[in-house]
Structures are given as C-alpha cells and as structure tokens.
Amino acid sequence: MTNARFCNLFHNCESLTKAPDLPSMTLADNCYNGMFSLCTNLTIAPELPAMTLNSKCYKSMFQGCESLTSAPELPSKTLADHCYEGMFYSCHNLMEVPELPAITLADYCYADMFRGCWSLQVAPELPATT
C-alpha cells in the first residue's frame, strides 16, 4: 500500500460497531493512522497481522473508541517511529491489552499508547532492551 492509504477512513463513524478485516502484512507510512478514531461504538477491533511496520502506521488508530474493551494482538517485533503512538488513547473501557513482544523500540513507538485508558487493571510486560 502506498502512504496514508486508509488514513482516517472511518473517523467519527459513530454507528460502526465492528471493523472490517485488515489482512495486510506490510504497512506503509500512515496507512491506518486514525482509521477508526472517534468510532465511539466500535466494540470489535480487527486482527492486525502486519509484521512490517512503517512510520505512524497505527498511530491513533482507535483513539476515542470508548466501547472497545479488548485490543487486538500486535505481533510485530520490529517497530517503526511513532507506529503505535496514541493507538488506544482515550479508550476508556479498554480492559485487556495485547502483548508487546518487540525487543528493539523506535522513536515514540509506544508514546501515549494507553493514555486515558481508565479501565486498564494490568499493564503489558515490556521486554524491550534497546
């Protein structure tokens, strides 16, 4: 996919409850950035199987999705700058978070990822060493 292909595609779609499948394994810069932001009734997030990430690819993807209670798995072990920044920002009902298996981090890759997630009771382990 070329840069920003699906950026903000469903932004503020309040009636959306389930996300479509997103099977891509390689993501470009900004491609899913803000895709479901402010979809306040989204309860089911898509699987996110991508292993090759680029800058800001998942940034703010679910920001403000207040009905989301669990996050999808994030299997990539190689992160890009800002890739997960603010991904679940203000997901007030998020109770379950994914494993974060990366051992080498990039600039701001986890910045504000779970900020405003008031319902979280257990933080993910952070195995990163670099």
C-alpha positions in Angstrom: 0.0 0.0 0.0 1.2 3.5 -0.7 1.5 6.0 2.1 -1.7 7.0 4.1 -3.9 4.7 2.0 -6.6 4.3 4.7 -5.7 7.2 7.0 -8.8 8.4 8.9 -11.1 6.3 6.6 -13.8 5.7 9.3 -13.0 8.7 11.5 -16.0 9.6 13.7 -18.3 6.8 12.3 -20.3 6.6 15.5 -22.6 3.8 14.2 -19.7 1.4 13.3 -19.6 -1.5 15.8 -17.3 -4.0 14.0 -14.2 -3.2 12.0 -13.5 -4.8 8.6 -10.7 -7.3 8.1 -7.2 -5.8 7.6 -5.1 -8.6 6.3 -2.1 -6.7 5.0 1.3 -8.0 6.3 3.3 -4.9 5.2 2.2 -1.4 6.1 3.3 1.9 4.6 3.8 5.2 6.4 0.5 6.5 7.9 -1.6 3.8 6.2 -4.0 3.1 9.2 -3.3 6.3 11.0 -6.6 7.4 12.8 -8.6 4.9 10.8 -11.2 4.3 13.5 -10.6 7.3 15.7 -13.8 8.5 17.5 -15.8 5.5 16.4 -17.3 5.5 19.9 -19.5 2.4 19.4 -16.7 0.2 17.9 -16.6 -2.9 20.1 -14.7 -5.4 17.9 -11.3 -4.4 16.6 -9.8 -6.2 13.5 -6.9 -8.6 13.7 -3.7 -6.8 12.9 -1.3 -9.4 11.5 1.3 -7.0 10.0 4.9 -7.8 10.7 6.5 -5.0 8.7 5.5 -1.6 10.1 6.4 1.9 8.9 6.2 5.3 10.5 2.9 6.2 12.1 1.1 3.2 10.5 -1.1 2.5 13.6 -0.9 6.0 15.2 -4.2 7.0 16.8 -5.9 4.1 15.0 -8.5 3.5 17.8 -8.3 6.9 19.6 -11.5 7.7 21.4 -13.1 4.2 20.7 -14.9 4.3 24.1 -16.7 1.0 23.6 -13.6 -1.1 22.8 -12.8 -3.4 25.8 -10.0 -5.5 24.3 -7.2 -4.8 22.0 -6.0 -6.9 19.0 -2.8 -8.8 19.1 0.2 -6.8 17.9 2.7 -9.5 16.7 5.4 -7.3 15.1 8.8 -7.5 16.8 10.2 -4.7 14.6 8.7 -1.3 15.3 8.9 2.0 13.4 8.9 5.6 14.6 5.5 6.6 16.1 4.0 3.3 14.9 1.7 2.7 17.9 1.7 6.3 19.2 -1.7 7.1 20.8 -3.2 3.9 19.3 -5.7 3.4 22.1 -5.7 6.9 23.5 -8.9 7.6 25.5 -10.3 4.1 25.0 -11.9 4.5 28.4 -13.4 0.9 28.6 -10.3 -0.9 27.4 -9.6 -3.6 29.9 -7.3 -6.0 28.1 -4.1 -5.1 26.3 -2.0 -7.1 23.9 1.4 -8.4 24.5 4.1 -6.1 23.3 6.8 -8.5 22.1 9.3 -6.0 20.5 12.7 -6.1 22.0 14.0 -3.1 20.0 12.0 0.1 20.1 11.9 3.0 17.7 11.3 6.7 18.5 7.9 7.3 20.1 6.7 3.9 19.1 4.6 3.4 22.3 4.1 7.1 23.2 0.6 7.7 24.8 -0.4 4.3 23.5 -2.8 3.6 26.5 -3.2 7.2 27.8 -6.7 7.8 29.2 -7.5 4.0 29.3 -9.1 4.3 32.8 -10.3 0.7 32.9 -6.9 -1.0 32.5 -6.0 -3.1 35.5 -2.9 -4.8 34.3 -0.1 -3.2 32.2 1.6 -5.2 29.5 5.1 -6.6 30.1 7.7 -4.6 28.2 10.6 -7.0 27.2 12.3 -4.3 25.1 16.0 -3.9 25.8 17.1 -1.5 23.1 
